[in-house]
């Protein structure tokens, strides 16, 4: 089994904890897929947790959908902050 296939299978299992609809959920899943695959790659940060990746993904998609309440499995990811933290 190839490393890439293993990574894809691993991320697909994590994505089972993020619903795929309604529409903005798909945007969240797309951002999560991209960031998680990168984190697992050769030059990625393999120490990033699923929660950290989800927080980054939410920071990417929330500005486009400020009134949408994104859903995810809190038992799997843990509680994520409502709004992204702004760096000063």
C-alpha positions as CSV (number, residue, x, y, z in Angstrom):
1,X,0.0,0.0,0.0
2,X,1.4,3.4,-0.9
3,X,2.1,6.1,1.6
4,X,-0.3,8.5,-0.3
5,X,-3.1,6.0,-0.2
6,X,-2.6,5.5,3.5
7,X,-2.7,9.3,4.0
8,X,-5.9,9.6,2.0
9,X,-7.6,6.8,3.9
10,X,-6.5,8.3,7.2
11,X,-7.9,11.8,6.3
12,X,-11.2,10.2,4.9
13,X,-11.7,8.6,8.3
14,X,-11.3,11.9,10.0
15,X,-13.6,13.6,7.5
16,X,-16.4,11.2,8.7
17,X,-16.6,13.5,11.7
18,X,-17.4,16.6,9.6
19,X,-20.9,16.5,7.9
20,X,-20.8,17.2,4.2
21,X,-24.0,19.3,3.9
22,X,-25.4,21.9,3.7
23,X,-23.1,23.7,1.3
24,X,-20.7,25.6,3.5
25,X,-19.9,22.3,5.2
26,X,-18.4,21.1,2.0
27,X,-16.1,24.2,2.0
28,X,-14.9,23.3,5.5
29,X,-14.3,19.7,4.5
30,X,-12.3,20.9,1.5
31,X,-10.1,23.1,3.6
32,X,-9.6,20.3,6.2
33,X,-8.6,17.8,3.5
34,X,-6.0,20.2,2.0
35,X,-4.5,21.2,5.4
36,X,-4.5,17.7,6.8
37,X,-2.9,16.1,3.8
38,X,-0.2,18.8,3.9
39,X,0.4,18.2,7.6
40,X,0.9,14.5,7.0
41,X,3.2,14.9,4.0
42,X,7.0,14.8,4.0
43,X,7.4,18.5,4.8
44,X,4.3,18.8,7.0
45,X,3.9,19.1,10.7
46,X,2.9,15.6,11.7
47,X,2.4,16.7,15.3
48,X,-0.7,18.8,14.4
49,X,-3.8,17.4,15.9
50,X,-7.1,17.0,14.1
51,X,-8.4,19.8,16.3
52,X,-5.6,22.1,15.3
53,X,-6.3,21.4,11.6
54,X,-10.1,22.0,12.1
55,X,-9.4,25.3,13.8
56,X,-7.2,26.4,10.8
57,X,-9.9,25.2,8.4
58,X,-12.6,27.2,10.3
59,X,-10.4,30.3,10.2
60,X,-10.2,29.9,6.4
61,X,-13.9,29.4,5.7
62,X,-15.6,31.5,8.4
63,X,-15.0,34.9,6.9
64,X,-16.9,33.8,3.8
65,X,-19.8,32.4,5.9
66,X,-19.9,34.6,9.1
67,X,-23.5,33.6,10.0
68,X,-23.2,29.9,9.3
69,X,-22.8,27.5,12.3
70,X,-20.4,24.9,11.1
71,X,-20.9,21.4,12.5
72,X,-18.4,18.8,13.5
73,X,-18.1,16.0,16.0
74,X,-17.1,17.7,19.3
75,X,-16.3,14.3,20.9
76,X,-13.7,13.6,18.2
77,X,-12.2,17.1,17.7
78,X,-12.9,18.6,21.1
79,X,-14.4,22.1,21.6
80,X,-13.2,24.6,19.1
81,X,-13.2,28.4,19.7
82,X,-16.1,30.2,18.1
83,X,-14.1,32.9,16.4
84,X,-10.5,32.7,15.2
85,X,-7.9,34.4,17.4
86,X,-6.4,37.5,15.9
87,X,-2.7,38.1,16.2
88,X,-1.6,41.5,17.4
